[in-house]
Amino acid sequence: MRILFLGDVMGRTGRTAITERLPGLRADWRLDAVVVNGENASSGRGLNAKQAKAIFDAGADVVTLGDHAFDQKDMMQAIEHDPRILRPINFAKSAPGKGWRVFDIAGRKMLVAQVLGQVFMSRTYDDPFSAIEPVLKAHPLGRAVQATLVDVHCEATSEKMAMGHFCDGRASVVVGTHTHIPTADACILPKGTAFQADAGMCGDYDSVIGMEKTEPMRRFITGMTRDRFEPASGEATLCGLFVETDDATGLAREVVQVRQGGRLSQCGPE
């Protein structure tokens, strides 16, 4: 399978980049599956149902969320009605929606799951390793499913790397989200799982992790708050990870970082 994962969609500029660029990338790169983390699409705080529809209409097959999953209240209902939207698996069991599903995509079965990290996060969540273990065990790669993607929504790169090694050989892709800065560690782990600690955001990089610079800089320099954070509005760079898997094993045979448009150096699959 040819899989594209795109990192946190940040505000209007990120949504615009998705709707304008993703259809062309899907055709040009002959993508079988597209997974998008949409948890900052609504002014940096969550995702609403209308915005989710626009991301799906642009070519996404699955949208993952994160710690801001339900900041937009209509997502409480939308996630129950649209199985293509996933929240973290280690939220409270009473939370709406699901944290993993098996999808029929391009004639193959693909497991997509999301876990939320514990290190430096603002709330207490269940252990992500214990949460993902039974899902991986019940869906062996290359047998029950032809591909597995795990979105690790974490603050700490160490926790993301640990999850990558924990899933190595049992997932096609383990990719981090949440910190909005693409890491330079895209690789195939020893047992065949593609990994990147953070895919980066789909947003304006003339910013402070996607937010207009003035207020974050004021808070760093003076320690005082004056205004709300607002998403930066310049041209977005679509950041993510391209992975090609082997249908027989489900393991990765190619991994390429993706940066398209905006200010960052450009890269993607040939």
C-alpha positions in Angstrom: 0.0 0.0 0.0 1.0 3.6 -0.6 0.1 5.5 2.5 0.3 9.2 3.2 0.0 10.5 6.8 -0.4 14.3 7.3 0.4 15.9 10.6 -1.7 18.3 12.7 -3.9 20.5 10.5 -3.5 24.0 12.0 -6.4 26.5 11.6 -7.8 27.9 8.4 -4.5 28.0 6.5 -3.9 24.3 7.2 -7.4 23.4 6.1 -7.0 25.4 2.9 -3.7 23.7 2.1 -5.4 20.3 2.6 -8.4 21.1 0.3 -6.2 22.7 -2.4 -3.3 20.3 -2.4 -4.4 16.9 -1.2 -6.4 15.9 -4.3 -3.5 16.5 -6.6 -1.0 14.7 -4.3 -3.4 11.7 -4.0 -3.4 11.4 -7.8 0.3 12.2 -8.5 1.6 9.9 -5.8 -0.9 7.1 -6.6 -1.9 7.0 -2.9 -4.0 4.1 -1.6 -4.7 5.5 1.8 -4.5 9.0 3.4 -4.7 9.5 7.2 -4.8 13.1 8.5 -4.5 14.4 12.1 -7.2 17.1 12.3 -7.1 18.0 15.9 -6.1 21.7 15.5 -8.1 22.5 12.4 -10.6 24.7 14.2 -8.6 27.8 15.2 -6.0 25.5 16.8 -8.5 23.9 19.1 -10.2 20.7 17.9 -12.2 19.9 14.8 -15.9 20.4 14.0 -18.1 18.3 11.7 -18.1 20.7 8.8 -14.3 20.9 8.8 -14.0 17.1 9.0 -16.2 16.8 6.0 -14.0 19.1 4.0 -10.9 17.1 4.9 -12.7 13.9 3.8 -13.9 15.5 0.6 -10.3 16.5 -0.2 -9.3 12.9 -0.2 -8.6 11.7 3.4 -9.8 8.2 4.3 -9.4 8.6 8.1 -9.0 11.6 10.5 -7.4 11.3 13.9 -7.8 13.7 16.7 -5.8 14.1 20.0 -6.0 15.8 23.4 -8.3 18.6 21.9 -10.6 15.9 20.4 -13.8 17.4 21.9 -13.0 21.1 22.2 -15.6 21.6 19.5 -18.7 20.3 21.1 -20.4 19.1 17.9 -17.6 16.5 17.6 -19.2 14.6 20.5 -22.0 13.7 18.1 -20.1 13.7 14.8 -17.6 11.0 16.0 -20.5 8.7 16.9 -22.0 9.0 13.4 -18.8 9.0 11.3 -16.6 5.9 11.9 -13.7 7.5 9.9 -13.0 9.9 12.8 -10.9 8.5 15.6 -10.0 9.9 19.1 -7.2 8.5 21.3 -7.7 4.9 22.4 -6.7 5.7 26.0 -9.4 8.3 26.7 -11.9 7.3 29.3 -14.0 4.3 28.2 -17.1 6.5 28.4 -15.8 8.9 25.8 -17.7 9.1 22.5 -16.3 7.3 19.5 -13.4 4.8 19.2 -9.7 4.9 19.3 -9.1 2.3 16.6 -10.9 0.7 13.6 -10.2 -1.6 10.7 -11.1 0.0 7.4 -11.5 -1.5 4.0 -9.3 0.7 1.8 -8.1 0.0 -1.7 -9.2 -3.6 -1.5 -7.2 -4.2 1.7 -7.9 -4.2 5.4 -6.1 -1.3 7.2 -6.0 -0.8 11.0 -5.7 2.8 12.2 -5.3 3.6 15.8 -4.3 6.6 17.9 -2.8 6.7 21.4 -2.2 9.7 23.6 1.1 10.1 25.5 1.4 10.7 29.3 4.7 12.6 29.6 4.4 16.4 29.9 0.7 16.2 28.9 -1.8 18.3 30.8 -4.2 15.5 31.8 -3.9 12.0 33.1 -4.7 9.3 30.5 -4.5 5.5 30.6 -1.2 3.9 29.8 -0.9 4.0 26.0 1.2 0.9 25.8 -1.3 -1.2 27.6 -4.1 0.3 25.5 -2.6 -0.5 22.1 -1.2 -4.0 23.0 -4.5 -5.9 22.8 -5.4 -4.2 19.5 -2.2 -5.2 17.9 -2.4 -8.7 19.2 -5.9 -9.2 17.9 -5.0 -7.9 14.4 -1.7 -9.5 13.4 0.0 -7.7 10.5 0.1 -9.5 7.2 -2.7 -11.8 8.3 -5.8 -10.1 9.8 -4.8 -6.8 8.3 -2.6 -5.8 5.4 -1.5 -2.5 7.0 -1.5 -0.9 10.5 -0.9 2.8 11.2 -0.5 4.1 14.8 -0.7 7.9 15.4 1.2 8.6 18.7 0.0 12.0 20.0 2.7 12.9 22.5 4.7 15.8 23.8 7.9 13.8 24.5 9.9 12.4 21.6 11.3 9.7 24.0 7.8 8.4 24.5 7.1 8.4 20.8 10.3 6.5 20.1 9.5 4.0 22.8 6.1 3.4 21.2 7.8 2.9 17.8 10.0 0.2 19.2 7.1 -1.3 21.1 5.1 -1.7 17.9 8.1 -2.6 15.7 7.3 -5.5 13.4 3.6 -5.3 14.5 2.6 -2.1 12.7 3.4 -0.7 9.2 3.7 2.9 10.5 4.1 4.5 13.9 4.1 8.3 13.5 4.1 11.1 16.1 1.9 14.2 16.2 1.2 17.1 18.6 4.5 19.1 18.7 4.0 20.6 15.2 7.7 20.5 14.2 8.8 17.7 11.8 11.6 15.6 13.2 14.5 14.4 11.0 14.4 10.8 12.1 12.1 9.1 9.4 13.4 5.6 9.1 12.4 1.9 9.0 13.0 0.3 12.4 14.9 -3.0 12.7 11.8 -5.2 12.5 10.2 -3.3 9.6 8.0 -0.6 11.0 8.2 2.9 9.4 8.7 5.6 12.1 8.9 9.3 12.5 8.8 11.0 16.0 6.8 13.9 14.7 5.2 14.4 11.3 5.0 18.2 11.8 1.9 20.3 11.2 0.0 21.4 8.1 0.2 25.1 8.9 2.1 28.3 8.6 5.7 27.9 9.8 6.2 31.7 10.0 4.8 31.3 13.4 5.3 29.8 16.9 4.2 26.2 16.3 1.4 27.5 14.1 0.3 30.5 16.2 0.7 34.1 15.2 4.1 35.1 16.7 3.3 38.3 18.7 1.4 36.9 21.7 3.6 33.7 22.3 6.7 35.9 22.1 5.2 38.4 24.6 4.5 35.6 27.0 8.0 34.2 26.7 9.7 37.6 27.0 7.6 39.2 29.7 5.8 36.3 31.4 2.5 38.2 30.9 -0.6 37.4 28.9 -2.5 40.1 27.0 -4.3 38.5 24.0 -5.5 35.1 22.9 -3.4 32.9 20.7 -4.5 33.1 17.1 -3.4 30.7 14.2 -0.9 32.2 11.8 -2.5 32.9 8.4 0.4 32.7 5.9 0.8 29.9 3.4 0.9 26.5 5.0 3.4 23.7 4.5 1.8 20.3 4.3 4.0 18.1 6.5 3.8 14.3 6.9 5.1 10.9 6.0 4.8 8.7 3.0 5.2 5.0 3.4 5.0 2.1 1.0 4.3 -1.3 2.5 4.7 -4.8 1.3 1.3 -6.4 0.9 2.5 -9.9 2.0 4.0 -8.8 5.3 2.4 -5.4 5.9 5.9 -4.0 6.8 7.4 -0.9 5.3 9.7 -1.0 2.3 10.0 2.7 1.8 9.6 5.8 4.0 9.9 9.4 2.8 9.3 12.7 4.7 6.7 15.0 3.1 6.9 18.8 3.0 4.9 20.5 0.3 4.3 24.3 -0.1 5.0 27.1 2.3 8.3 28.0 3.8 10.0 24.7 4.5 12.4 22.9 2.2 10.4 20.7 -0.1 10.4 16.9 -0.2 8.2 13.9 -1.0 8.2 10.6 -2.8 9.5 10.4 -6.4 
